[in-house]
Amino acid sequence: MVLRAHHLCSGLDLVLSVATHSAPVRRLLAAGADVRGTRLVIHARADTAIATATALTTAA
């Protein structure tokens, strides 16, 4: 579902920031992410994911 949401957000030029504590899940998400559009941002901690998404949104 995360990769599907990323694909939809990428088509709309929206940033999607994801957090998961699991390193294997982060690697799977990175490997399956759509590289044609907006990059999927994957973090180990939710606070970092939120801060990154906020910074990217305000910079745009």
ChimeraX commands (.cxc) that place a marker at each C-alpha (Angstrom):
marker #1 position 0.00,0.00,0.00 radius 0.5
marker #1 position 2.86,2.40,0.74 radius 0.5
marker #1 position 4.34,1.93,-2.73 radius 0.5
marker #1 position 0.91,2.41,-4.33 radius 0.5
marker #1 position 0.41,5.62,-2.33 radius 0.5
marker #1 position 3.88,6.76,-3.39 radius 0.5
marker #1 position 3.04,6.13,-7.03 radius 0.5
marker #1 position -0.16,8.18,-6.71 radius 0.5
marker #1 position 1.59,11.01,-4.82 radius 0.5
marker #1 position 4.43,11.03,-7.32 radius 0.5
marker #1 position 1.97,11.53,-10.15 radius 0.5
marker #1 position 0.63,14.59,-8.32 radius 0.5
marker #1 position 4.18,15.86,-7.55 radius 0.5
marker #1 position 3.63,15.39,-3.79 radius 0.5
marker #1 position 6.26,14.32,-1.27 radius 0.5
marker #1 position 5.59,11.11,0.66 radius 0.5
marker #1 position 7.63,10.57,3.79 radius 0.5
marker #1 position 7.45,7.16,5.51 radius 0.5
marker #1 position 8.74,5.93,8.86 radius 0.5
marker #1 position 9.40,2.34,9.93 radius 0.5
marker #1 position 11.71,0.94,12.57 radius 0.5
marker #1 position 12.35,-2.18,10.49 radius 0.5
marker #1 position 15.53,-2.01,8.40 radius 0.5
marker #1 position 14.39,-4.87,6.10 radius 0.5
marker #1 position 11.11,-3.03,5.41 radius 0.5
marker #1 position 13.01,0.19,4.66 radius 0.5
marker #1 position 15.19,-1.69,2.16 radius 0.5
marker #1 position 12.13,-3.28,0.52 radius 0.5
marker #1 position 10.41,0.08,0.21 radius 0.5
marker #1 position 13.52,1.70,-1.25 radius 0.5
marker #1 position 13.96,-1.14,-3.74 radius 0.5
marker #1 position 10.33,-1.01,-4.88 radius 0.5
marker #1 position 9.90,2.77,-5.02 radius 0.5
marker #1 position 8.98,4.45,-8.29 radius 0.5
marker #1 position 12.10,6.37,-9.35 radius 0.5
marker #1 position 10.46,8.32,-12.20 radius 0.5
marker #1 position 8.69,10.86,-10.03 radius 0.5
marker #1 position 9.09,12.39,-6.60 radius 0.5
marker #1 position 11.50,10.42,-4.44 radius 0.5
marker #1 position 10.08,8.31,-1.60 radius 0.5
marker #1 position 11.62,9.50,1.66 radius 0.5
marker #1 position 12.07,6.62,4.15 radius 0.5
marker #1 position 13.12,7.15,7.77 radius 0.5
marker #1 position 13.64,5.02,10.86 radius 0.5
marker #1 position 11.86,7.51,13.16 radius 0.5
marker #1 position 8.51,9.26,12.76 radius 0.5
marker #1 position 9.75,12.63,14.08 radius 0.5
marker #1 position 12.49,12.69,11.43 radius 0.5
marker #1 position 10.00,11.78,8.70 radius 0.5
marker #1 position 7.67,14.59,9.75 radius 0.5
marker #1 position 10.50,17.13,9.99 radius 0.5
marker #1 position 11.81,16.18,6.53 radius 0.5
marker #1 position 8.37,16.36,4.93 radius 0.5
marker #1 position 7.77,19.74,6.54 radius 0.5
marker #1 position 11.13,21.08,5.38 radius 0.5
marker #1 position 10.58,19.84,1.82 radius 0.5
marker #1 position 7.08,21.30,1.72 radius 0.5
marker #1 position 8.10,24.73,3.00 radius 0.5
marker #1 position 11.13,24.87,0.69 radius 0.5
marker #1 position 8.99,24.32,-2.40 radius 0.5
marker link #1:1,2 radius 0.2
marker link #1:2,3 radius 0.2
marker link #1:3,4 radius 0.2
marker link #1:4,5 radius 0.2
marker link #1:5,6 radius 0.2
marker link #1:6,7 radius 0.2
marker link #1:7,8 radius 0.2
marker link #1:8,9 radius 0.2
marker link #1:9,10 radius 0.2
marker link #1:10,11 radius 0.2
marker link #1:11,12 radius 0.2
marker link #1:12,13 radius 0.2
marker link #1:13,14 radius 0.2
marker link #1:14,15 radius 0.2
marker link #1:15,16 radius 0.2
marker link #1:16,17 radius 0.2
marker link #1:17,18 radius 0.2
marker link #1:18,19 radius 0.2
marker link #1:19,20 radius 0.2
marker link #1:20,21 radius 0.2
marker link #1:21,22 radius 0.2
marker link #1:22,23 radius 0.2
marker link #1:23,24 radius 0.2
marker link #1:24,25 radius 0.2
marker link #1:25,26 radius 0.2
marker link #1:26,27 radius 0.2
marker link #1:27,28 radius 0.2
marker link #1:28,29 radius 0.2
marker link #1:29,30 radius 0.2
marker link #1:30,31 radius 0.2
marker link #1:31,32 radius 0.2
marker link #1:32,33 radius 0.2
marker link #1:33,34 radius 0.2
marker link #1:34,35 radius 0.2
marker link #1:35,36 radius 0.2
marker link #1:36,37 radius 0.2
marker link #1:37,38 radius 0.2
marker link #1:38,39 radius 0.2
marker link #1:39,40 radius 0.2
marker link #1:40,41 radius 0.2
marker link #1:41,42 radius 0.2
marker link #1:42,43 radius 0.2
marker link #1:43,44 radius 0.2
marker link #1:44,45 radius 0.2
marker link #1:45,46 radius 0.2
marker link #1:46,47 radius 0.2
marker link #1:47,48 radius 0.2
marker link #1:48,49 radius 0.2
marker link #1:49,50 radius 0.2
marker link #1:50,51 radius 0.2
marker link #1:51,52 radius 0.2
marker link #1:52,53 radius 0.2
marker link #1:53,54 radius 0.2
marker link #1:54,55 radius 0.2
marker link #1:55,56 radius 0.2
marker link #1:56,57 radius 0.2
marker link #1:57,58 radius 0.2
marker link #1:58,59 radius 0.2
marker link #1:59,60 radius 0.2
view
